[in-house]
């Protein structure tokens, strides 16, 4: 073979390789990523403010390793605000429609890559459907209830200048999380964090929160927060319920999980927890709509026991001797109760339980991790698709 022909074949091979590489890049863009820039902690006094107001938060630019012993293994790098998401800037680019989702560990999605979380997937779906750039800010932190999510929005959420705010409520434990006495029974001690109670006239009272200077930000939301802090009263005395019974103090153990009280005949603690949760959601609505003039909606995420009969059956079989009322309980009741309440208040609400239940019967891939209890990648995909359809149908996203 001549030298010129060898050179020609080599060149032809290089061209084919280049074309193949471009085709692969086109087909699998997520497999080839540009180098990521180092995470830069958010400017200002975010860490100090978050610690003072919320008591507990995820450290910006931190790395987490989650291993459930085989169910999943995830290596997560948090962003400049300690969120499971790409780095965020407060300034919104012209022409961008920005959605802020505030929630707990379900939208946070530490169990999957952040590109697989439903807030991230939702941004792509809405951008594609609407023909405009839609950003979804995932302002979600694990172990938070509606109470600290409200404080988190008052501290940070409004600064993203949202066009829409969605509150994510996980009925599996958010109602419990909002009640300090139920939380104390769960952990064995009162958490040293800000919390709310209801006054006799039904108004919200804040406790255990530092007082911020209302002049720190030129914002009606922040002035509302500062006024709430200034009017706070001393924390009420500790008064945890006697049920569930404590079976061991070292290590701390209970006869059954506190959150199962959600499905039992309502006692004074759970009646207060429901009333407090409803008041917090209404206050959230008022802060977002009345104070900032931004549309507000609620996403309801059910516990997996409401979606998979086998999971509910396992809970009944394990605890029915202690809790006979579980046999007659409806695992869908918490989401339907909140859906009815929010509908009566005129608040746009999406109860994801119905879609998740239908897809659980149609798909072979589970929507929840069996042991961990959070969404799998499939659960996040189903949630993102349903939320996008709902936002478009209701006109909340143009």
C-alpha positions, 0 to 999 in steps of 0.5 A: 500500500502506498504512503499516500493511501495509508495517510488517506485511510488514517484521515478517513478513520479520524473523520469517522471517529470524530463523527461517531463521537459527535453522534454519541455526544448528541445521543448521550449528552449527560455522559460527557460534562464540562469540568465543574467550577468549584463551589463558592459559598453564597455571599453575605451572612447566609450561614450565620443567619441560617444557623441562627434562624433555623438552627439546623441546615446543610452546610454550603458546598459540603459533600455527603455520602448516602449508603443504605447498605445496598438499596442505593449509594449516592455521593452528593455535592451541595451547592452554594446555599447548602441545597441539593442542586446546581449553584444558584444566583439570586439575580434572575435573568431577563425573560426567565420564569422562576419557580421556587419549590420549598419542601423537605427531603422529598423534593430535596432528593438526596437519594438520587443525583440532583439531575434526577430530582423532580424539581430539576426535571420539572424545569426542563419539562416546563421549558420545553413545553412553554418555549421559554426558560423556566428555572426551578429553585429547589429550596428543600432541606431534609427533616424540615416541616412546614414551620421551618420551611416558612422561615426558610422562605422568609429568610431566603426564598423571596430573594430569588424573585420568584414568579411562582411559589410551590410548597411541598407537603409530605403528609407522612411526617410534616404534620408531626414535624410541625408540633414540638411535643410530638417531635419531642416524643419522637426524638426523646428531647425537645429540639432546640430550634424555632417552632410555632404554637397556636394562641387561643385566638388561632394566631400563630406564635413563634418561639425560640427565635433570634430577633433580626434587624428589620432594616437588614433587608428592604423587603416586606417579607423580612419585615413580617419576619422581624415583627413576628420575632419581636412579638414572640413569647417564651416557649411553653413548658415541655409536654410530650404525649404519653403515647407511644410509650417509651420502651428504652431510653438507652438507646431511645426506643418507642413502642411504635413510630410517632407518625402512625398516630396520623392514622389513629383516632385523633387525640388532643396532640394530633388535633393541635398538629393538624390545626397548626399545619393548616394555619402555617400553610395559610400563613405561607400563602399570605406571605407569598401572595399578600406580601409579595403578590406572587401566586402560591400553590401546594403539592401533596406527597403521600407516604409510600404506605398510601401507594403500595398496599403491601407496605400498608399491610406490613405496618398493620401486621407489625403494629395492629396488636398495639394499635387495633384502629389501624385495621380500619384506617385509610392510608390515603386520608391524610392527603385527601384531608389536606386536599379538601381543606386547601380546596375550600381555602381556594389554594391551588393544590395537586394531590400526587397520591392518585397519579402515584397510585396509578403509576405504581400499578402500571410500572415495574420499577418502584416509585419509592425505596422500600427501606429508605422510603423516599422517591426512586428516580422513577418516583421523581420522574412521575412527579415531575410529569404530573406537576408539569401537566397540572401547572400548565392546566391551571395556568400557574405557568404561562 
